Amino acid sequence: GLTVTSNSAQHLMMKWNGRPRSALIIAKKGDSSVVAMLQDMAAWLFSQGIVVVLEPEIFEDQPGLRTILKNARVFSGRDKLSRCIDLVITIGGDGTLTWAVSRFHGAMPPVLSFAAGSLGFLTPFPLDSWVRTLTQLLDLHQSERPLRLTCRMRLQVTVRRHGEAEPCSRLSHLQCLNEVLVHRGKSGCVAKLDVNVDGERVTLLQGDGLILATPTGSTAYSLAAGGSMVHPGVPAILLTPVSPHSLSFRPAVLPDSAVVRIGVPLSARCGAALSVDGRDICMLNVGDSLEASVSPHPVPTLCCATETKDWFTSVHEGLQWNRRLEQR
């Protein structure tokens, strides 16, 4: 288990009670250097008495690993990972982390993310120093120093079909780390979407679509659509239109207490498509709607330095934010 202490919602510290007993490693597929690092990391964790758990897909992608990592365990869809995993380690980019998060539909253990991708907004730890990082994490030098933690807000989404009293169980409480996107899909028509916040009708979108983003997702699709960058410690939901047919529809920032409902009105010419974290979920027919609110299950990610320094480092390096020559 672990202890989390905080003097504010933005500054969280973590310390293990004992040591983690099991670690789930999720690695970027199709990269031979990442696979080689996975082998070394798993062997090192074995030597520390930690049970290593891998995705079954990694053995399908790399059949030779079954012999090399014969002590590793795999999980199935029936396993409740939140009950048997103490630490999640990702080796890859932001997509690898997002995929790892999607494996947990409820509470998540701490996540340690090593950078082996492109942008790396969510992967602050350099891969070439993984031994030092894990040594500090497991407190092998017995310094007993707490570790800095960022609790990244998730959204939960529920779809309601027109005329049905109860939501479909398959489309209920979907977890979202980055953004919820409602868009016109394959239709050539302008999407028409009713937007309600806390039971109050706010506006009618007519355009390509609408994004509901978390602070973590503010540097992804929402940013490309004109939304603001938001520090991950800010408790907020971003409402960002995608190509609105209006000169005055600006992005808005809502409190994290908001409950947002997006519906396809009966007057719409066509339905809309729903995507969560880049994954196509379903089509929304005329009269259907979705409800989004803050999930009770955030994603605890370990900081390399501090929450603020990690975030500004990512936007400086990933987006070249405010880079220019200084005036003399």
Residue pairs with C-beta under 8 A, 6 or more apart in sequence:
1 16
1 17
1 18
1 86
2 14
2 15
2 16
2 17
2 86
2 110
3 14
3 15
3 16
3 17
4 12
4 13
4 14
4 149
4 300
5 12
5 13
5 15
5 146
6 12
6 13
9 151
9 233
9 235
10 233
10 307
11 148
11 307
12 148
12 149
12 150
12 151
12 300
13 146
13 147
13 148
13 149
14 110
14 146
14 147
14 148
14 149
14 300
14 302
15 144
15 145
15 146
15 147
16 138
16 139
19 50
19 138
19 139
20 50
20 86
20 87
20 109
20 138
21 50
21 51
21 86
22 50
22 51
22 52
22 53
22 84
22 85
22 86
22 87
23 45
23 50
23 51
23 52
23 53
23 85
23 86
23 87
23 88
23 89
24 53
24 54
24 75
24 81
24 85
24 87
24 88
24 89
24 100
24 103
25 38
25 41
25 42
25 52
25 53
25 54
25 89
25 90
25 91
26 55
26 88
26 89
26 90
26 91
26 92
26 96
26 99
26 100
26 103
27 34
27 35
27 37
27 38
27 58
27 90
27 91
27 92
27 96
28 34
28 91
28 92
28 93
28 95
28 96
28 116
28 117
29 57
29 58
29 61
30 61
31 92
31 116
33 116
34 91
34 92
34 116
35 62
35 65
37 91
37 114
37 116
37 127
37 130
38 58
38 65
38 91
39 65
39 68
39 69
41 89
41 91
41 130
41 134
42 52
42 54
42 69
42 72
43 69
44 131
44 134
45 52
45 134
46 52
46 71
48 138
48 140
51 73
52 69
52 71
52 72
52 73
53 72
53 73
53 74
53 75
53 84
53 85
54 65
54 69
54 72
54 73
54 74
55 74
55 75
56 74
56 75
56 76
58 65
59 65
59 66
59 74
75 81
81 103
81 104
82 104
82 106
82 107
82 108
82 109
85 109
86 109
87 109
87 110
87 112
87 137
88 100
88 108
88 109
88 110
88 111
88 112
89 111
89 112
89 113
89 114
90 96
90 97
90 100
90 111
90 112
90 113
90 114
90 123
91 114
91 116
91 127
92 114
92 116
92 117
92 123
93 115
93 116
93 117
93 118
93 119
93 120
93 123
94 117
94 119
94 120
94 121
94 122
94 123
94 220
95 117
95 278
96 113
96 116
96 117
96 123
97 111
97 113
97 122
97 123
97 301
98 122
98 177
98 178
98 277
98 278
100 111
101 108
101 111
101 154
101 175
101 177
101 299
102 175
102 177
102 277
102 279
104 175
104 297
105 173
105 175
106 297
107 297
108 297
108 298
108 299
108 300
109 300
110 149
110 300
110 301
110 302
111 299
111 300
111 301
111 302
112 125
112 133
112 134
112 137
112 301
112 302
113 122
113 123
113 124
113 125
113 301
113 302
114 123
114 125
114 126
114 127
114 130
114 133
115 123
115 124
115 125
115 126
115 127
116 123
116 127
117 123
119 314
119 318
120 314
120 317
120 318
121 219
121 220
121 314
121 315
121 318
122 216
122 301
122 314
124 303
124 304
124 305
124 310
124 313
124 314
125 133
125 302
125 304
135 141
136 143
136 147
137 147
137 302
139 145
147 302
147 303
148 302
148 303
148 305
148 306
148 307
149 300
149 301
149 302
149 303
150 232
150 233
150 300
150 301
150 302
150 303
150 307
150 310
151 298
151 299
151 300
152 177
152 214
152 215
152 216
152 232
152 298
152 299
152 300
152 301
153 214
153 215
153 216
153 232
153 235
153 256
153 294
153 295
153 298
154 175
154 176
154 177
154 214
154 294
154 295
154 297
154 298
154 299
155 175
155 176
155 180
155 212
155 214
155 237
155 292
155 293
155 294
155 295
156 173
156 174
156 175
156 176
156 292
156 293
156 294
156 295
156 296
157 173
157 174
157 176
157 180
157 274
157 276
157 290
157 291
157 292
158 167
158 171
158 172
158 173
158 174
158 290
158 291
158 292
159 167
159 168
159 171
159 172
159 174
159 274
159 281
159 282
159 284
159 288
159 289
159 290
160 167
160 288
160 289
160 290
160 291
161 167
161 168
161 285
161 287
161 288
162 285
162 286
162 287
162 288
162 289
163 287
171 281
171 282
173 295
174 276
174 281
175 295
175 297
176 214
176 217
176 276
176 277
176 292
176 295
177 214
177 216
177 217
177 277
177 299
178 213
178 214
178 216
178 217
178 220
178 221
178 277
178 278
179 211
179 212
179 213
179 214
179 217
179 220
179 221
179 222
179 276
179 277
180 211
180 212
180 213
180 274
180 275
180 276
180 290
180 292
181 209
181 210
181 211
181 221
181 242
181 274
181 275
181 276
182 191
182 193
182 209
182 210
182 262
182 272
182 273
182 274
182 284
182 290
183 191
183 208
183 209
183 210
183 242
183 272
183 273
183 275
184 190
184 191
184 208
184 209
184 270
184 272
184 273
185 271
185 272
185 273
185 283
186 273
187 270
187 271
189 269
189 270
190 206
190 207
190 208
190 245
190 269
191 205
191 206
191 207
191 208
191 209
191 210
191 268
191 270
191 272
192 204
192 205
192 206
192 264
192 265
192 267
192 268
192 269
193 204
193 205
193 209
193 210
193 262
193 263
193 264
193 265
193 268
193 272
194 201
194 204
194 261
194 262
194 263
194 264
194 265
194 289
195 201
195 202
195 203
195 204
195 205
195 210
195 239
195 260
195 261
195 262
196 202
196 260
196 261
196 262
196 263
197 254
197 258
197 259
197 260
197 261
198 258
198 259
199 259
203 249
204 265
205 241
205 244
205 249
206 244
206 245
206 246
207 241
207 242
207 243
207 244
207 245
207 246
207 249
208 242
208 243
208 244
209 241
209 242
209 243
209 272
210 239
210 240
210 241
210 242
210 262
211 221
211 222
211 225
211 227
211 238
211 239
211 240
211 241
211 242
212 237
212 238
212 239
212 240
212 260
212 262
212 292
213 220
213 221
213 222
213 227
213 237
213 238
213 240
214 237
214 238
215 230
215 231
215 232
215 233
215 234
215 235
215 236
215 238
216 232
216 299
217 238
218 227
218 228
218 229
218 230
218 238
219 229
219 314
219 315
219 318
219 319
222 238
222 240
222 251
223 229
223 319
225 240
225 241
225 242
225 243
225 251
226 240
226 251
227 238
227 240
227 251
228 238
228 251
228 253
229 315
229 321
230 236
230 238
230 253
231 307
231 308
231 311
232 307
232 311
233 307
233 308
235 255
235 256
235 294
236 253
236 254
236 255
236 256
237 253
237 254
237 255
237 256
237 258
237 260
237 292
237 294
238 251
238 252
238 253
238 254
239 251
239 252
239 253
239 254
239 260
240 251
241 249
241 251
254 260
256 294
257 294
258 293
259 291
259 292
259 293
260 291
260 292
260 293
261 289
261 290
261 291
261 292
262 289
262 290
262 292
263 287
263 288
263 289
263 290
264 271
264 272
264 284
264 285
264 286
264 287
264 288
264 289
265 286
265 287
266 286
266 287
268 286
270 286
271 283
271 284
271 285
271 286
271 288
272 283
272 284
273 280
273 282
273 283
273 284
274 280
274 281
274 282
274 283
274 284
274 290
275 281
284 290
303 310
304 310
305 313
315 321
316 322
316 323
